Amino acid sequence: MVEPASGAEPADAAGDAAEVLDRPLPEGVRRRVVALVSDAFGALTVADLPAQLRQYARFTPTRRAKFAGNAMAAAVESDPVFRGRVAEKVREAQAELAAALDSGTAPAAADPLDVAAAAYVLRPAGWVKLVAAAGEEAQRADAERADEETRRELDRLREELAHVREAQRAGGEQVRGELEAARKEAESLQRKLRSALSDVKRGEAALRKATAEMEAVRAEAAAQTAAAESETRRLKSRLAEAEAALETSRRATREGRSIEDMRLRLLLDTVLDAAQGLRRELALPPVSTRPADLADAVEPGRMSPKDIAARALSETDPALLDQLLALPQAHLVVDGYNVTKTGYPTMPLEKQRLRLLGGLSMLAAQTGAEMTCVFDGAELAAPVLLAPPRGVRVLFSKPGVTADELIRQLVRAEPPGRPVVVVSTDREVADGVAKAGARPVTSALLLKRLSRVS
């Protein structure tokens, strides 16, 4: 079959000159032509392909049809040699259809689009009519489908219109019912309004009566005030007379005071002797503490984290951390991964931990403060093998418990009044420990202080 096909190339060229499409290739036929060319494409060598199609040689048939469809259609139309090679592959793949087209009769059961696409590639006598007939058949089928869809859409719209009309009728009845209810409610509101106006008038009358009564009370109060002032002046006069009589009595008492003084001194000596005997009986130790020593205040030279927070130091000044750690019995709690991911996030987690713990160890040796470093261990697949450095307590949170929760537990476990400093940039952690009495500082502050240590 190859030799007749090869020898048919001049005939195809002559046929092309005799038969030419007078209209664009129908879209359905064009898609089938592209599919035929794409299927035959893979059986050709690169040398057999036109230059503009060689870049698609390694594509799958589906990708060739998608990305090179226009180029393949143009090559089949303009390159008779390439079209002849494609025709050979079509004859091999669809021998019965090709034979029927060469004989001038198309199979009755064949798809008109497949027949037209094969005829467009093989170019037998009368291929233009086959392509045109396929296009008309496709248009007629499309028109029938569109007509069927239009009928279905029209039926659907009619059903929707019937539903809308039914809903309008039901809605009209509902609106009429609502209007009747609104009318009744308006009448009820009018009755309530008239009742309220009547109540307002009664209230205004009661207010006028109360105002008159209040004026009468004011007048009576003014009269009582005047009477009270008169009584006060009379009492002051009697008080002056009583004071004069008291002074006279005091002078008379001073004259006979010597006997009373002697009796009072004797009584006082008796009380003192009794107190001395009670002290010896109880054997009370000397008093070294005074009531003033028990007042809740800060003595000179002693400061709390709140006192240091009030001093004029920047929140990013490492000297602030030094002053906090200089407090008696200070405890530094560090949110480990919060610090390491702020300072050196690109390092592996193991090296992040070692670097931070090394710096904390040197800081503990310098300051003598207690230090605890907390890491989040909720996502660890296995326990971390780590030897804690000297002076630093290392803790990992249990599964289901975050490092933030463990830090808050540590702060709550400390006795009130002990200086506790928590290093974390997490706002939620800082606010939580501050409520518990700890002093939060940022991770950047600790990193600056550790850079001085190293």
Disulfide bonds with the S-S distance in Angstrom:
none
